[in-house]
Amino acid sequence: MGLKRLKDPSTGSYVFGFSSVVLAWMDRKRKLPLAFLPYFADEGTKLELALALLSWAKAEGFQPEGVLFDAWYEA
């Protein structure tokens, strides 16, 4: 299923799950996930996935005022 052992940075414990790159739209009131791509280390980088999601958003007509990248945090 692609699950792997991941370390939870807030508790230090390990959990089974999968890594993903999420594209979310945020304003002062809402946080909406728009799309995500699963991350597998042997298939490229998270940066490549983020760029693919940004290309998709641009093609769909989104015009953000800014873009933020972070690890282990989604909206």
mmCIF file of the N, C-alpha and C atoms, coordinates in Angstrom:
data_MODEL
# 
_entry.id   MODEL 
# 
loop_
_atom_site.group_PDB 
_atom_site.id 
_atom_site.type_symbol 
_atom_site.label_atom_id 
_atom_site.label_alt_id 
_atom_site.label_comp_id 
_atom_site.label_asym_id 
_atom_site.label_entity_id 
_atom_site.label_seq_id 
_atom_site.pdbx_PDB_ins_code 
_atom_site.Cartn_x 
_atom_site.Cartn_y 
_atom_site.Cartn_z 
_atom_site.occupancy 
_atom_site.B_iso_or_equiv 
_atom_site.pdbx_formal_charge 
_atom_site.auth_seq_id 
_atom_site.auth_comp_id 
_atom_site.auth_asym_id 
_atom_site.auth_atom_id 
_atom_site.pdbx_PDB_model_num 
ATOM 1   N N  . MET A 1 1  ? 0.808   -1.188 0.000   1.00 0.00 ? 1  MET A N  1 
ATOM 2   C CA . MET A 1 1  ? 0.000   0.000  0.000   1.00 0.00 ? 1  MET A CA 1 
ATOM 3   C C  . MET A 1 1  ? 0.856   1.259  0.000   1.00 0.00 ? 1  MET A C  1 
ATOM 4   N N  . GLY A 1 2  ? 2.165   1.124  0.094   1.00 0.00 ? 2  GLY A N  1 
ATOM 5   C CA . GLY A 1 2  ? 3.028   2.288  0.086   1.00 0.00 ? 2  GLY A CA 1 
ATOM 6   C C  . GLY A 1 2  ? 3.212   2.936  1.445   1.00 0.00 ? 2  GLY A C  1 
ATOM 7   N N  . LEU A 1 3  ? 2.675   2.316  2.509   1.00 0.00 ? 3  LEU A N  1 
ATOM 8   C CA . LEU A 1 3  ? 2.862   2.882  3.840   1.00 0.00 ? 3  LEU A CA 1 
ATOM 9   C C  . LEU A 1 3  ? 4.283   2.659  4.302   1.00 0.00 ? 3  LEU A C  1 
ATOM 10  N N  . LYS A 1 4  ? 4.803   3.639  5.032   1.00 0.00 ? 4  LYS A N  1 
ATOM 11  C CA . LYS A 1 4  ? 6.133   3.488  5.586   1.00 0.00 ? 4  LYS A CA 1 
ATOM 12  C C  . LYS A 1 4  ? 6.150   4.034  7.002   1.00 0.00 ? 4  LYS A C  1 
ATOM 13  N N  . ARG A 1 5  ? 7.196   3.707  7.704   1.00 0.00 ? 5  ARG A N  1 
ATOM 14  C CA . ARG A 1 5  ? 7.330   4.142  9.087   1.00 0.00 ? 5  ARG A CA 1 
ATOM 15  C C  . ARG A 1 5  ? 7.846   5.581  9.084   1.00 0.00 ? 5  ARG A C  1 
ATOM 16  N N  . LEU A 1 6  ? 7.077   6.485  9.676   1.00 0.00 ? 6  LEU A N  1 
ATOM 17  C CA . LEU A 1 6  ? 7.422   7.901  9.705   1.00 0.00 ? 6  LEU A CA 1 
ATOM 18  C C  . LEU A 1 6  ? 7.545   8.374  11.147  1.00 0.00 ? 6  LEU A C  1 
ATOM 19  N N  . LYS A 1 7  ? 8.505   9.259  11.383  1.00 0.00 ? 7  LYS A N  1 
ATOM 20  C CA . LYS A 1 7  ? 8.664   9.814  12.728  1.00 0.00 ? 7  LYS A CA 1 
ATOM 21  C C  . LYS A 1 7  ? 7.804   11.068 12.863  1.00 0.00 ? 7  LYS A C  1 
ATOM 22  N N  . ASP A 1 8  ? 6.986   11.093 13.902  1.00 0.00 ? 8  ASP A N  1 
ATOM 23  C CA . ASP A 1 8  ? 6.153   12.254 14.205  1.00 0.00 ? 8  ASP A CA 1 
ATOM 24  C C  . ASP A 1 8  ? 7.042   13.283 14.902  1.00 0.00 ? 8  ASP A C  1 
ATOM 25  N N  . PRO A 1 9  ? 7.298   14.428 14.280  1.00 0.00 ? 9  PRO A N  1 
ATOM 26  C CA . PRO A 1 9  ? 8.219   15.392 14.886  1.00 0.00 ? 9  PRO A CA 1 
ATOM 27  C C  . PRO A 1 9  ? 7.695   16.032 16.172  1.00 0.00 ? 9  PRO A C  1 
ATOM 28  N N  . SER A 1 10 ? 6.395   16.014 16.393  1.00 0.00 ? 10 SER A N  1 
ATOM 29  C CA . SER A 1 10 ? 5.855   16.635 17.607  1.00 0.00 ? 10 SER A CA 1 
ATOM 30  C C  . SER A 1 10 ? 5.987   15.730 18.829  1.00 0.00 ? 10 SER A C  1 
ATOM 31  N N  . THR A 1 11 ? 5.934   14.398 18.615  1.00 0.00 ? 11 THR A N  1 
ATOM 32  C CA . THR A 1 11 ? 5.995   13.478 19.760  1.00 0.00 ? 11 THR A CA 1 
ATOM 33  C C  . THR A 1 11 ? 7.258   12.627 19.771  1.00 0.00 ? 11 THR A C  1 
ATOM 34  N N  . GLY A 1 12 ? 7.917   12.505 18.629  1.00 0.00 ? 12 GLY A N  1 
ATOM 35  C CA . GLY A 1 12 ? 9.097   11.654 18.549  1.00 0.00 ? 12 GLY A CA 1 
ATOM 36  C C  . GLY A 1 12 ? 8.765   10.188 18.340  1.00 0.00 ? 12 GLY A C  1 
ATOM 37  N N  . SER A 1 13 ? 7.480   9.848  18.330  1.00 0.00 ? 13 SER A N  1 
ATOM 38  C CA . SER A 1 13 ? 7.091   8.454  18.122  1.00 0.00 ? 13 SER A CA 1 
ATOM 39  C C  . SER A 1 13 ? 6.999   8.164  16.621  1.00 0.00 ? 13 SER A C  1 
ATOM 40  N N  . TYR A 1 14 ? 6.903   6.881  16.303  1.00 0.00 ? 14 TYR A N  1 
ATOM 41  C CA . TYR A 1 14 ? 6.802   6.471  14.913  1.00 0.00 ? 14 TYR A CA 1 
ATOM 42  C C  . TYR A 1 14 ? 5.381   6.014  14.609  1.00 0.00 ? 14 TYR A C  1 
ATOM 43  N N  . VAL A 1 15 ? 4.925   6.345  13.433  1.00 0.00 ? 15 VAL A N  1 
ATOM 44  C CA . VAL A 1 15 ? 3.603   5.942  12.973  1.00 0.00 ? 15 VAL A CA 1 
ATOM 45  C C  . VAL A 1 15 ? 3.734   5.408  11.552  1.00 0.00 ? 15 VAL A C  1 
ATOM 46  N N  . PHE A 1 16 ? 2.746   4.638  11.121  1.00 0.00 ? 16 PHE A N  1 
ATOM 47  C CA . PHE A 1 16 ? 2.724   4.191  9.735   1.00 0.00 ? 16 PHE A CA 1 
ATOM 48  C C  . PHE A 1 16 ? 1.829   5.138  8.943   1.00 0.00 ? 16 PHE A C  1 
ATOM 49  N N  . GLY A 1 17 ? 2.311   5.552  7.802   1.00 0.00 ? 17 GLY A N  1 
ATOM 50  C CA . GLY A 1 17 ? 1.550   6.459  6.971   1.00 0.00 ? 17 GLY A CA 1 
ATOM 51  C C  . GLY A 1 17 ? 2.239   6.661  5.649   1.00 0.00 ? 17 GLY A C  1 
ATOM 52  N N  . PHE A 1 18 ? 1.829   7.678  4.926   1.00 0.00 ? 18 PHE A N  1 
ATOM 53  C CA . PHE A 1 18 ? 2.509   8.002  3.681   1.00 0.00 ? 18 PHE A CA 1 
ATOM 54  C C  . PHE A 1 18 ? 2.743   9.498  3.641   1.00 0.00 ? 18 PHE A C  1 
ATOM 55  N N  . SER A 1 19 ? 3.779   9.882  2.916   1.00 0.00 ? 19 SER A N  1 
ATOM 56  C CA . SER A 1 19 ? 4.105   11.290 2.755   1.00 0.00 ? 19 SER A CA 1 
ATOM 57  C C  . SER A 1 19 ? 3.389   11.823 1.529   1.00 0.00 ? 19 SER A C  1 
ATOM 58  N N  . SER A 1 20 ? 2.984   13.067 1.610   1.00 0.00 ? 20 SER A N  1 
ATOM 59  C CA . SER A 1 20 ? 2.343   13.683 0.463   1.00 0.00 ? 20 SER A CA 1 
ATOM 60  C C  . SER A 1 20 ? 2.709   15.161 0.409   1.00 0.00 ? 20 SER A C  1 
ATOM 61  N N  . VAL A 1 21 ? 2.507   15.734 -0.748  1.00 0.00 ? 21 VAL A N  1 
ATOM 62  C CA . VAL A 1 21 ? 2.652   17.170 -0.937  1.00 0.00 ? 21 VAL A CA 1 
ATOM 63  C C  . VAL A 1 21 ? 1.251   17.696 -1.208  1.00 0.00 ? 21 VAL A C  1 
ATOM 64  N N  . VAL A 1 22 ? 0.834   18.689 -0.430  1.00 0.00 ? 22 VAL A N  1 
ATOM 65  C CA . VAL A 1 22 ? -0.530  19.194 -0.500  1.00 0.00 ? 22 VAL A CA 1 
ATOM 66  C C  . VAL A 1 22 ? -0.522  20.627 -1.016  1.00 0.00 ? 22 VAL A C  1 
ATOM 67  N N  . LEU A 1 23 ? -1.441  20.913 -1.913  1.00 0.00 ? 23 LEU A N  1 
ATOM 68  C CA . LEU A 1 23 ? -1.672  22.277 -2.368  1.00 0.00 ? 23 LEU A CA 1 
ATOM 69  C C  . LEU A 1 23 ? -2.959  22.753 -1.706  1.00 0.00 ? 23 LEU A C  1 
ATOM 70  N N  . ALA A 1 24 ? -2.866  23.819 -0.924  1.00 0.00 ? 24 ALA A N  1 
ATOM 71  C CA . ALA A 1 24 ? -4.032  24.337 -0.213  1.00 0.00 ? 24 ALA A CA 1 
ATOM 72  C C  . ALA A 1 24 ? -4.197  25.820 -0.516  1.00 0.00 ? 24 ALA A C  1 
ATOM 73  N N  . TRP A 1 25 ? -5.442  26.252 -0.565  1.00 0.00 ? 25 TRP A N  1 
ATOM 74  C CA . TRP A 1 25 ? -5.773  27.660 -0.756  1.00 0.00 ? 25 TRP A CA 1 
ATOM 75  C C  . TRP A 1 25 ? -6.152  28.220 0.604   1.00 0.00 ? 25 TRP A C  1 
ATOM 76  N N  . MET A 1 26 ? -5.559  29.345 0.978   1.00 0.00 ? 26 MET A N  1 
ATOM 77  C CA . MET A 1 26 ? -5.859  29.943 2.273   1.00 0.00 ? 26 MET A CA 1 
ATOM 78  C C  . MET A 1 26 ? -6.148  31.427 2.104   1.00 0.00 ? 26 MET A C  1 
ATOM 79  N N  . ASP A 1 27 ? -7.102  31.914 2.866   1.00 0.00 ? 27 ASP A N  1 
ATOM 80  C CA . ASP A 1 27 ? -7.289  33.341 3.021   1.00 0.00 ? 27 ASP A CA 1 
ATOM 81  C C  . ASP A 1 27 ? -7.399  33.598 4.518   1.00 0.00 ? 27 ASP A C  1 
ATOM 82  N N  . ARG A 1 28 ? -7.857  34.726 4.911   1.00 0.00 ? 28 ARG A N  1 
ATOM 83  C CA . ARG A 1 28 ? -7.893  35.048 6.343   1.00 0.00 ? 28 ARG A CA 1 
ATOM 84  C C  . ARG A 1 28 ? -8.923  34.234 7.127   1.00 0.00 ? 28 ARG A C  1 
ATOM 85  N N  . LYS A 1 29 ? -9.855  33.583 6.419   1.00 0.00 ? 29 LYS A N  1 
ATOM 86  C CA . LYS A 1 29 ? -10.914 32.854 7.102   1.00 0.00 ? 29 LYS A CA 1 
ATOM 87  C C  . LYS A 1 29 ? -10.946 31.363 6.808   1.00 0.00 ? 29 LYS A C  1 
ATOM 88  N N  . ARG A 1 30 ? -10.454 30.962 5.634   1.00 0.00 ? 30 ARG A N  1 
ATOM 89  C CA . ARG A 1 30 ? -10.607 29.563 5.205   1.00 0.00 ? 30 ARG A CA 1 
ATOM 90  C C  . ARG A 1 30 ? -9.279  28.934 4.845   1.00 0.00 ? 30 ARG A C  1 
ATOM 91  N N  . LYS A 1 31 ? -9.226  27.606 4.990   1.00 0.00 ? 31 LYS A N  1 
ATOM 92  C CA . LYS A 1 31 ? -8.093  26.795 4.577   1.00 0.00 ? 31 LYS A CA 1 
ATOM 93  C C  . LYS A 1 31 ? -8.657  25.603 3.817   1.00 0.00 ? 31 LYS A C  1 
ATOM 94  N N  . LEU A 1 32 ? -8.446  25.565 2.512   1.00 0.00 ? 32 LEU A N  1 
ATOM 95  C CA . LEU A 1 32 ? -9.055  24.530 1.686   1.00 0.00 ? 32 LEU A CA 1 
ATOM 96  C C  . LEU A 1 32 ? -8.000  23.732 0.937   1.00 0.00 ? 32 LEU A C  1 
ATOM 97  N N  . PRO A 1 33 ? -7.885  22.433 1.196   1.00 0.00 ? 33 PRO A N  1 
ATOM 98  C CA . PRO A 1 33 ? -6.977  21.631 0.380   1.00 0.00 ? 33 PRO A CA 1 
ATOM 99  C C  . PRO A 1 33 ? -7.546  21.494 -1.032  1.00 0.00 ? 33 PRO A C  1 
ATOM 100 N N  . LEU A 1 34 ? -6.720  21.726 -2.039  1.00 0.00 ? 34 LEU A N  1 
ATOM 101 C CA . LEU A 1 34 ? -7.165  21.653 -3.427  1.00 0.00 ? 34 LEU A CA 1 
ATOM 102 C C  . LEU A 1 34 ? -6.703  20.379 -4.120  1.00 0.00 ? 34 LEU A C  1 
ATOM 103 N N  . ALA A 1 35 ? -5.489  19.943 -3.821  1.00 0.00 ? 35 ALA A N  1 
ATOM 104 C CA . ALA A 1 35 ? -4.940  18.767 -4.497  1.00 0.00 ? 35 ALA A CA 1 
ATOM 105 C C  . ALA A 1 35 ? -3.766  18.236 -3.679  1.00 0.00 ? 35 ALA A C  1 
ATOM 106 N N  . PHE A 1 36 ? -3.454  16.976 -3.891  1.00 0.00 ? 36 PHE A N  1 
ATOM 107 C CA . PHE A 1 36 ? -2.261  16.413 -3.256  1.00 0.00 ? 36 PHE A CA 1 
ATOM 108 C C  . PHE A 1 36 ? -1.662  15.357 -4.167  1.00 0.00 ? 36 PHE A C  1 
ATOM 109 N N  . LEU A 1 37 ? -0.380  15.118 -3.974  1.00 0.00 ? 37 LEU A N  1 
ATOM 110 C CA . LEU A 1 37 ? 0.323   14.049 -4.675  1.00 0.00 ? 37 LEU A CA 1 
ATOM 111 C C  . LEU A 1 37 ? 1.082   13.227 -3.647  1.00 0.00 ? 37 LEU A C  1 
ATOM 112 N N  . PRO A 1 38 ? 1.009   11.904 -3.718  1.00 0.00 ? 38 PRO A N  1 
ATOM 113 C CA . PRO A 1 38 ? 1.774   11.078 -2.777  1.00 0.00 ? 38 PRO A CA 1 
ATOM 114 C C  . PRO A 1 38 ? 3.260   11.151 -3.103  1.00 0.00 ? 38 PRO A C  1 
ATOM 115 N N  . TYR A 1 39 ? 4.083   11.112 -2.071  1.00 0.00 ? 39 TYR A N  1 
ATOM 116 C CA . TYR A 1 39 ? 5.532   11.182 -2.235  1.00 0.00 ? 39 TYR A CA 1 
ATOM 117 C C  . TYR A 1 39 ? 6.157   9.824  -1.942  1.00 0.00 ? 39 TYR A C  1 
ATOM 118 N N  . PHE A 1 40 ? 6.921   9.342  -2.888  1.00 0.00 ? 40 PHE A N  1 
ATOM 119 C CA . PHE A 1 40 ? 7.715   8.127  -2.725  1.00 0.00 ? 40 PHE A CA 1 
ATOM 120 C C  . PHE A 1 40 ? 9.151   8.498  -3.080  1.00 0.00 ? 40 PHE A C  1 
ATOM 121 N N  . ALA A 1 41 ? 10.078  8.319  -2.159  1.00 0.00 ? 41 ALA A N  1 
ATOM 122 C CA . ALA A 1 41 ? 11.450  8.798  -2.312  1.00 0.00 ? 41 ALA A CA 1 
ATOM 123 C C  . ALA A 1 41 ? 12.122  8.302  -3.589  1.00 0.00 ? 41 ALA A C  1 
ATOM 124 N N  . ASP A 1 42 ? 11.751  7.130  -4.052  1.00 0.00 ? 42 ASP A N  1 
ATOM 125 C CA . ASP A 1 42 ? 12.413  6.570  -5.238  1.00 0.00 ? 42 ASP A CA 1 
ATOM 126 C C  . ASP A 1 42 ? 11.799  7.087  -6.549  1.00 0.00 ? 42 ASP A C  1 
ATOM 127 N N  . GLU A 1 43 ? 10.817  7.984  -6.470  1.00 0.00 ? 43 GLU A N  1 
ATOM 128 C CA . GLU A 1 43 ? 10.145  8.475  -7.677  1.00 0.00 ? 43 GLU A CA 1 
ATOM 129 C C  . GLU A 1 43 ? 10.315  9.979  -7.892  1.00 0.00 ? 43 GLU A C  1 
ATOM 130 N N  . GLY A 1 44 ? 11.252  10.611 -7.215  1.00 0.00 ? 44 GLY A N  1 
ATOM 131 C CA . GLY A 1 44 ? 11.463  12.046 -7.392  1.00 0.00 ? 44 GLY A CA 1 
ATOM 132 C C  . GLY A 1 44 ? 11.508  12.753 -6.054  1.00 0.00 ? 44 GLY A C  1 
ATOM 133 N N  . THR A 1 45 ? 11.440  14.081 -6.106  1.00 0.00 ? 45 THR A N  1 
ATOM 134 C CA . THR A 1 45 ? 11.544  14.884 -4.888  1.00 0.00 ? 45 THR A CA 1 
ATOM 135 C C  . THR A 1 45 ? 10.214  15.575 -4.574  1.00 0.00 ? 45 THR A C  1 
ATOM 136 N N  . LYS A 1 46 ? 10.099  16.025 -3.329  1.00 0.00 ? 46 LYS A N  1 
ATOM 137 C CA . LYS A 1 46 ? 8.913   16.782 -2.935  1.00 0.00 ? 46 LYS A CA 1 
ATOM 138 C C  . LYS A 1 46 ? 8.861   18.111 -3.680  1.00 0.00 ? 46 LYS A C  1 
ATOM 139 N N  . LEU A 1 47 ? 10.021  18.689 -3.964  1.00 0.00 ? 47 LEU A N  1 
ATOM 140 C CA . LEU A 1 47 ? 10.058  19.935 -4.725  1.00 0.00 ? 47 LEU A CA 1 
ATOM 141 C C  . LEU A 1 47 ? 9.472   19.727 -6.122  1.00 0.00 ? 47 LEU A C  1 
ATOM 142 N N  . GLU A 1 48 ? 9.809   18.627 -6.764  1.00 0.00 ? 48 GLU A N  1 
ATOM 143 C CA . GLU A 1 48 ? 9.248   18.336 -8.093  1.00 0.00 ? 48 GLU A CA 1 
ATOM 144 C C  . GLU A 1 48 ? 7.725   18.197 -8.024  1.00 0.00 ? 48 GLU A C  1 
ATOM 145 N N  . LEU A 1 49 ? 7.232   17.564 -6.968  1.00 0.00 ? 49 LEU A N  1 
ATOM 146 C CA . LEU A 1 49 ? 5.778   17.427 -6.801  1.00 0.00 ? 49 LEU A CA 1 
ATOM 147 C C  . LEU A 1 49 ? 5.126   18.786 -6.558  1.00 0.00 ? 49 LEU A C  1 
ATOM 148 N N  . ALA A 1 50 ? 5.768   19.614 -5.732  1.00 0.00 ? 50 ALA A N  1 
ATOM 149 C CA . ALA A 1 50 ? 5.222   20.947 -5.466  1.00 0.00 ? 50 ALA A CA 1 
ATOM 150 C C  . ALA A 1 50 ? 5.170   21.770 -6.746  1.00 0.00 ? 50 ALA A C  1 
ATOM 151 N N  . LEU A 1 51 ? 6.203   21.692 -7.556  1.00 0.00 ? 51 LEU A N  1 
ATOM 152 C CA . LEU A 1 51 ? 6.213   22.430 -8.822  1.00 0.00 ? 51 LEU A CA 1 
ATOM 153 C C  . LEU A 1 51 ? 5.128   21.923 -9.763  1.00 0.00 ? 51 LEU A C  1 
ATOM 154 N N  . ALA A 1 52 ? 4.886   20.619 -9.758  1.00 0.00 ? 52 ALA A N  1 
ATOM 155 C CA . ALA A 1 52 ? 3.809   20.062 -10.583 1.00 0.00 ? 52 ALA A CA 1 
ATOM 156 C C  . ALA A 1 52 ? 2.447   20.577 -10.122 1.00 0.00 ? 52 ALA A C  1 
ATOM 157 N N  . LEU A 1 53 ? 2.241   20.647 -8.809  1.00 0.00 ? 53 LEU A N  1 
ATOM 158 C CA . LEU A 1 53 ? 0.976   21.166 -8.285  1.00 0.00 ? 53 LEU A CA 1 
ATOM 159 C C  . LEU A 1 53 ? 0.818   22.653 -8.609  1.00 0.00 ? 53 LEU A C  1 
ATOM 160 N N  . LEU A 1 54 ? 1.905   23.405 -8.528  1.00 0.00 ? 54 LEU A N  1 
ATOM 161 C CA . LEU A 1 54 ? 1.829   24.829 -8.874  1.00 0.00 ? 54 LEU A CA 1 
ATOM 162 C C  . LEU A 1 54 ? 1.537   25.019 -10.353 1.00 0.00 ? 54 LEU A C  1 
ATOM 163 N N  . SER A 1 55 ? 2.110   24.180 -11.196 1.00 0.00 ? 55 SER A N  1 
ATOM 164 C CA . SER A 1 55 ? 1.809   24.254 -12.638 1.00 0.00 ? 55 SER A CA 1 
ATOM 165 C C  . SER A 1 55 ? 0.340   23.967 -12.894 1.00 0.00 ? 55 SER A C  1 
ATOM 166 N N  . TRP A 1 56 ? -0.194  22.962 -12.195 1.00 0.00 ? 56 TRP A N  1 
ATOM 167 C CA . TRP A 1 56 ? -1.613  22.642 -12.329 1.00 0.00 ? 56 TRP A CA 1 
ATOM 168 C C  . TRP A 1 56 ? -2.470  23.838 -11.906 1.00 0.00 ? 56 TRP A C  1 
ATOM 169 N N  . ALA A 1 57 ? -2.126  24.445 -10.754 1.00 0.00 ? 57 ALA A N  1 
ATOM 170 C CA . ALA A 1 57 ? -2.901  25.576 -10.256 1.00 0.00 ? 57 ALA A CA 1 
ATOM 171 C C  . ALA A 1 57 ? -2.864  26.746 -11.236 1.00 0.00 ? 57 ALA A C  1 
ATOM 172 N N  . LYS A 1 58 ? -1.713  26.988 -11.815 1.00 0.00 ? 58 LYS A N  1 
ATOM 173 C CA . LYS A 1 58 ? -1.596  28.072 -12.795 1.00 0.00 ? 58 LYS A CA 1 
ATOM 174 C C  . LYS A 1 58 ? -2.466  27.786 -14.012 1.00 0.00 ? 58 LYS A C  1 
ATOM 175 N N  . ALA A 1 59 ? -2.433  26.550 -14.496 1.00 0.00 ? 59 ALA A N  1 
ATOM 176 C CA . ALA A 1 59 ? -3.245  26.169 -15.656 1.00 0.00 ? 59 ALA A CA 1 
ATOM 177 C C  . ALA A 1 59 ? -4.740  26.298 -15.354 1.00 0.00 ? 59 ALA A C  1 
ATOM 178 N N  . GLU A 1 60 ? -5.125  26.114 -14.086 1.00 0.00 ? 60 GLU A N  1 
ATOM 179 C CA . GLU A 1 60 ? -6.528  26.237 -13.680 1.00 0.00 ? 60 GLU A CA 1 
ATOM 180 C C  . GLU A 1 60 ? -6.944  27.681 -13.433 1.00 0.00 ? 60 GLU A C  1 
ATOM 181 N N  . GLY A 1 61 ? -5.992  28.594 -13.500 1.00 0.00 ? 61 GLY A N  1 
ATOM 182 C CA . GLY A 1 61 ? -6.324  30.002 -13.357 1.00 0.00 ? 61 GLY A CA 1 
ATOM 183 C C  . GLY A 1 61 ? -6.151  30.604 -11.975 1.00 0.00 ? 61 GLY A C  1 
ATOM 184 N N  . PHE A 1 62 ? -5.588  29.864 -11.035 1.00 0.00 ? 62 PHE A N  1 
ATOM 185 C CA . PHE A 1 62 ? -5.341  30.419 -9.703  1.00 0.00 ? 62 PHE A CA 1 
ATOM 186 C C  . PHE A 1 62 ? -4.256  31.481 -9.797  1.00 0.00 ? 62 PHE A C  1 
ATOM 187 N N  . GLN A 1 63 ? -4.446  32.571 -9.071  1.00 0.00 ? 63 GLN A N  1 
ATOM 188 C CA . GLN A 1 63 ? -3.472  33.654 -9.052  1.00 0.00 ? 63 GLN A CA 1 
ATOM 189 C C  . GLN A 1 63 ? -3.197  34.045 -7.601  1.00 0.00 ? 63 GLN A C  1 
ATOM 190 N N  . PRO A 1 64 ? -2.326  33.311 -6.923  1.00 0.00 ? 64 PRO A N  1 
ATOM 191 C CA . PRO A 1 64 ? -2.066  33.593 -5.507  1.00 0.00 ? 64 PRO A CA 1 
ATOM 192 C C  . PRO A 1 64 ? -1.242  34.869 -5.326  1.00 0.00 ? 64 PRO A C  1 
ATOM 193 N N  . GLU A 1 65 ? -1.421  35.482 -4.172  1.00 0.00 ? 65 GLU A N  1 
ATOM 194 C CA . GLU A 1 65 ? -0.586  36.627 -3.822  1.00 0.00 ? 65 GLU A CA 1 
ATOM 195 C C  . GLU A 1 65 ? 0.784   36.171 -3.347  1.00 0.00 ? 65 GLU A C  1 
ATOM 196 N N  . GLY A 1 66 ? 0.878   34.944 -2.871  1.00 0.00 ? 66 GLY A N  1 
ATOM 197 C CA . GLY A 1 66 ? 2.139   34.397 -2.385  1.00 0.00 ? 66 GLY A CA 1 
ATOM 198 C C  . GLY A 1 66 ? 2.045   32.891 -2.294  1.00 0.00 ? 66 GLY A C  1 
ATOM 199 N N  . VAL A 1 67 ? 3.193   32.259 -2.117  1.00 0.00 ? 67 VAL A N  1 
ATOM 200 C CA . VAL A 1 67 ? 3.273   30.808 -2.007  1.00 0.00 ? 67 VAL A CA 1 
ATOM 201 C C  . VAL A 1 67 ? 4.170   30.477 -0.822  1.00 0.00 ? 67 VAL A C  1 
ATOM 202 N N  . LEU A 1 68 ? 3.759   29.506 -0.009  1.00 0.00 ? 68 LEU A N  1 
ATOM 203 C CA . LEU A 1 68 ? 4.517   29.096 1.169   1.00 0.00 ? 68 LEU A CA 1 
ATOM 204 C C  . LEU A 1 68 ? 4.740   27.594 1.112   1.00 0.00 ? 68 LEU A C  1 
ATOM 205 N N  . PHE A 1 69 ? 5.947   27.173 1.415   1.00 0.00 ? 69 PHE A N  1 
ATOM 206 C CA . PHE A 1 69 ? 6.268   25.755 1.513   1.00 0.00 ? 69 PHE A CA 1 
ATOM 207 C C  . PHE A 1 69 ? 6.702   25.469 2.938   1.00 0.00 ? 69 PHE A C  1 
ATOM 208 N N  . ASP A 1 70 ? 6.285   24.302 3.466   1.00 0.00 ? 70 ASP A N  1 
ATOM 209 C CA . ASP A 1 70 ? 6.664   23.909 4.801   1.00 0.00 ? 70 ASP A CA 1 
ATOM 210 C C  . ASP A 1 70 ? 6.621   22.394 4.875   1.00 0.00 ? 70 ASP A C  1 
ATOM 211 N N  . ALA A 1 71 ? 7.293   21.835 5.843   1.00 0.00 ? 71 ALA A N  1 
ATOM 212 C CA . ALA A 1 71 ? 7.295   20.388 6.040   1.00 0.00 ? 71 ALA A CA 1 
ATOM 213 C C  . ALA A 1 71 ? 6.461   20.033 7.275   1.00 0.00 ? 71 ALA A C  1 
ATOM 214 N N  . TRP A 1 72 ? 5.736   18.942 7.207   1.00 0.00 ? 72 TRP A N  1 
ATOM 215 C CA . TRP A 1 72 ? 4.935   18.422 8.317   1.00 0.00 ? 72 TRP A CA 1 
ATOM 216 C C  . TRP A 1 72 ? 3.840   19.384 8.733   1.00 0.00 ? 72 TRP A C  1 
ATOM 217 N N  . TYR A 1 73 ? 3.383   20.202 7.835   1.00 0.00 ? 73 TYR A N  1 
ATOM 218 C CA . TYR A 1 73 ? 2.335   21.157 8.200   1.00 0.00 ? 73 TYR A CA 1 
ATOM 219 C C  . TYR A 1 73 ? 1.478   21.408 6.977   1.00 0.00 ? 73 TYR A C  1 
ATOM 220 N N  . GLU A 1 74 ? 0.197   21.319 7.153   1.00 0.00 ? 74 GLU A N  1 
ATOM 221 C CA . GLU A 1 74 ? -0.715  21.616 6.048   1.00 0.00 ? 74 GLU A CA 1 
ATOM 222 C C  . GLU A 1 74 ? -1.858  22.438 6.605   1.00 0.00 ? 74 GLU A C  1 
ATOM 223 N N  . ALA A 1 75 ? -1.906  23.652 6.157   1.00 0.00 ? 75 ALA A N  1 
ATOM 224 C CA . ALA A 1 75 ? -2.973  24.606 6.510   1.00 0.00 ? 75 ALA A CA 1 
ATOM 225 C C  . ALA A 1 75 ? -3.399  24.423 7.937   1.00 0.00 ? 75 ALA A C  1 
# 
